[in-house]
Amino acid sequence: MLKDKAVVVTGASKGIGNAVALEFAKKGANIVVNYRSSEPTKLIEEINALGVKALAVKADVSDFEQAKSLVDTCINEFGNLDVLVNNAGITKDTLIMRMSEEDFDSVIKTNLKGAFNMIKHASKFMIKAKRGSIINMSSVVGLTGNMGQANYAASKAGIIGLTYSAAKEFALRGITCNAIAPGFIKTDMTDVLSDSVKEKILENIPLKRFGQPEEVARLAVFLAENRYITGQVMNIDGGMVMN
Ligand SMILES: NC(=O)c1ccc[n+]([C@@H]2O[C@H](COP(=O)([O-])OP(=O)(O)OC[C@H]3O[C@@H](n4cnc5c(N)ncnc54)[C@H](OP(=O)(O)O)[C@@H]3O)[C@@H](O)[C@H]2O)c1
């Protein structure tokens, strides 16, 4: 189903985004690999080795115009945009009493406004094509909140509202929109946590292990391929949050 389709993955230079880009490429899709600072040279080679096309595009998704040129590049190079994975995200963790206005704004701007920017520009083409799949990376903390993550949790809760709204607005146009809410996945983002914090998190994971980026990537592919799932938030967290 994904053969020769055009997929944009934001924040694909490492971690979950990297695995998502590779998983879609394995299904035969051509990939726009977006990054902000770390050039994804190895990933581009790996994707090309699979016999599909890969294009590295530097863009800050929190910037409305850069998000537009990222979408335009996909259309110009691959002729269409079938799947958008809004994965780019940052953390700036601290308690509210120590959190600066800048810490709050920058996380909201990247994680939430970045996804809006991309949906705004990409949907124009998906509506014309009467098909498309949008997958937004939320987090279980968007459902539960978390100490020291007011900015991040608010951005991820916002992603869920954005997902529901987009799903309702675009359903009649053949476009699905879903969110993935990972728990603790082993990436650079979680590597910075201390061993004692990691142990505490592990205690609350029924499956007693952290997740791998590839497991999230396979869920993203499943959501893109399935044309009867929309407006859903899929937890992938080893049972951490059951709702
Ligand atoms: N890891 C987890 O346990 C976990 C749990 C729940 C949700 N998530 C979510 O999953 C997504 C990926 O997380 P991860 O753990 O893979 O993080 P990561 O390893 O830190 O990777 C984040 C990616 O986002 C990119 N990025 C950051 N700001 C950007 C911007 N303004 N424009 C474009 N790209 C930008 C980074 O690019 P550069 O390196 O080039 O700056 C990087 O490729 C995030 O949305 C995160 O919130 C992760």
The ligand as an SDF file (V2000), in Angstrom:
LIG
                    3D

 48 52  0  0  0  0  0  0  0  0999 V2000
   11.5210    8.9200   23.6520 N   0  0  0  0  0  0  0  0  0  0  0  0
   10.4110    8.8270   24.3310 C   0  0  0  0  0  0  0  0  0  0  0  0
   10.3330    8.1270   25.3540 O   0  0  0  0  0  0  0  0  0  0  0  0
    9.1810    9.5620   23.8800 C   0  0  0  0  0  0  0  0  0  0  0  0
    8.0140    9.3720   24.6160 C   0  0  0  0  0  0  0  0  0  0  0  0
    6.8510   10.0220   24.2230 C   0  0  0  0  0  0  0  0  0  0  0  0
    6.8720   10.8460   23.1160 C   0  0  0  0  0  0  0  0  0  0  0  0
    8.0190   11.0310   22.4300 N   0  0  0  0  0  0  0  0  0  0  0  0
    7.9760   11.9360   21.2870 C   0  0  0  0  0  0  0  0  0  0  0  0
    8.4800   11.3000   20.1340 O   0  0  0  0  0  0  0  0  0  0  0  0
    9.1110   12.2590   19.2840 C   0  0  0  0  0  0  0  0  0  0  0  0
   10.5400   11.8250   18.9950 C   0  0  0  0  0  0  0  0  0  0  0  0
   11.2210   11.7030   20.2230 O   0  0  0  0  0  0  0  0  0  0  0  0
   12.6870   11.0800   20.3500 P   0  0  0  0  0  0  0  0  0  0  0  0
   12.7530   10.4450   21.6750 O   0  0  0  0  0  0  0  0  0  0  0  0
   13.0450   10.3230   19.1250 O   0  0  0  0  0  0  0  0  0  0  0  0
   13.5380   12.4440   20.4290 O   0  0  0  0  0  0  0  0  0  0  0  0
   15.0400   12.7820   19.9540 P   0  0  0  0  0  0  0  0  0  0  0  0
   15.8690   11.5550   19.8800 O   0  0  0  0  0  0  0  0  0  0  0  0
   15.4790   13.8960   20.8410 O   0  0  0  0  0  0  0  0  0  0  0  0
   14.8130   13.3350   18.4720 O   0  0  0  0  0  0  0  0  0  0  0  0
   14.0770   14.4910   18.2640 C   0  0  0  0  0  0  0  0  0  0  0  0
   14.0990   14.8340   16.8010 C   0  0  0  0  0  0  0  0  0  0  0  0
   13.3300   16.0300   16.6120 O   0  0  0  0  0  0  0  0  0  0  0  0
   14.0920   16.9450   15.8200 C   0  0  0  0  0  0  0  0  0  0  0  0
   13.6920   18.3220   16.0960 N   0  0  0  0  0  0  0  0  0  0  0  0
   13.6570   18.9770   17.2710 C   0  0  0  0  0  0  0  0  0  0  0  0
   13.2110   20.2320   17.0920 N   0  0  0  0  0  0  0  0  0  0  0  0
   12.9270   20.3690   15.7670 C   0  0  0  0  0  0  0  0  0  0  0  0
   12.4220   21.4150   14.9720 C   0  0  0  0  0  0  0  0  0  0  0  0
   12.0980   22.6180   15.5080 N   0  0  0  0  0  0  0  0  0  0  0  0
   12.2680   21.2090   13.6440 N   0  0  0  0  0  0  0  0  0  0  0  0
   12.5920   20.0110   13.0810 C   0  0  0  0  0  0  0  0  0  0  0  0
   13.0740   18.9790   13.7950 N   0  0  0  0  0  0  0  0  0  0  0  0
   13.2400   19.1530   15.1190 C   0  0  0  0  0  0  0  0  0  0  0  0
   15.5420   16.6490   16.1910 C   0  0  0  0  0  0  0  0  0  0  0  0
   16.3670   17.1170   15.1360 O   0  0  0  0  0  0  0  0  0  0  0  0
   17.8760   17.6500   15.3990 P   0  0  0  0  0  0  0  0  0  0  0  0
   18.5620   16.5860   16.2110 O   0  0  0  0  0  0  0  0  0  0  0  0
   18.3970   17.8060   14.0120 O   0  0  0  0  0  0  0  0  0  0  0  0
   17.7350   18.9340   16.1570 O   0  0  0  0  0  0  0  0  0  0  0  0
   15.4940   15.1160   16.2850 C   0  0  0  0  0  0  0  0  0  0  0  0
   15.6350   14.5530   15.0080 O   0  0  0  0  0  0  0  0  0  0  0  0
    9.0180   13.6000   20.0140 C   0  0  0  0  0  0  0  0  0  0  0  0
    7.8940   14.3110   19.5740 O   0  0  0  0  0  0  0  0  0  0  0  0
    8.8290   13.1740   21.4550 C   0  0  0  0  0  0  0  0  0  0  0  0
    8.1880   14.1680   22.2100 O   0  0  0  0  0  0  0  0  0  0  0  0
    9.1790   10.4110   22.7940 C   0  0  0  0  0  0  0  0  0  0  0  0
  1  2  1  0
  2  3  2  0
  2  4  1  0
  4  5  1  0
  4 48  2  0
  5  6  2  0
  6  7  1  0
  7  8  2  0
  8  9  1  0
  8 48  1  0
  9 10  1  0
  9 46  1  0
 10 11  1  0
 11 12  1  0
 11 44  1  0
 12 13  1  0
 13 14  1  0
 14 15  2  0
 14 16  1  0
 14 17  1  0
 17 18  1  0
 18 19  2  0
 18 20  1  0
 18 21  1  0
 21 22  1  0
 22 23  1  0
 23 24  1  0
 23 42  1  0
 24 25  1  0
 25 26  1  0
 25 36  1  0
 26 27  1  0
 26 35  1  0
 27 28  2  0
 28 29  1  0
 29 30  1  0
 29 35  2  0
 30 31  1  0
 30 32  2  0
 32 33  1  0
 33 34  2  0
 34 35  1  0
 36 37  1  0
 36 42  1  0
 37 38  1  0
 38 39  2  0
 38 40  1  0
 38 41  1  0
 42 43  1  0
 44 45  1  0
 44 46  1  0
 46 47  1  0
M  CHG  2   8   1  16  -1
M  END
$$$$
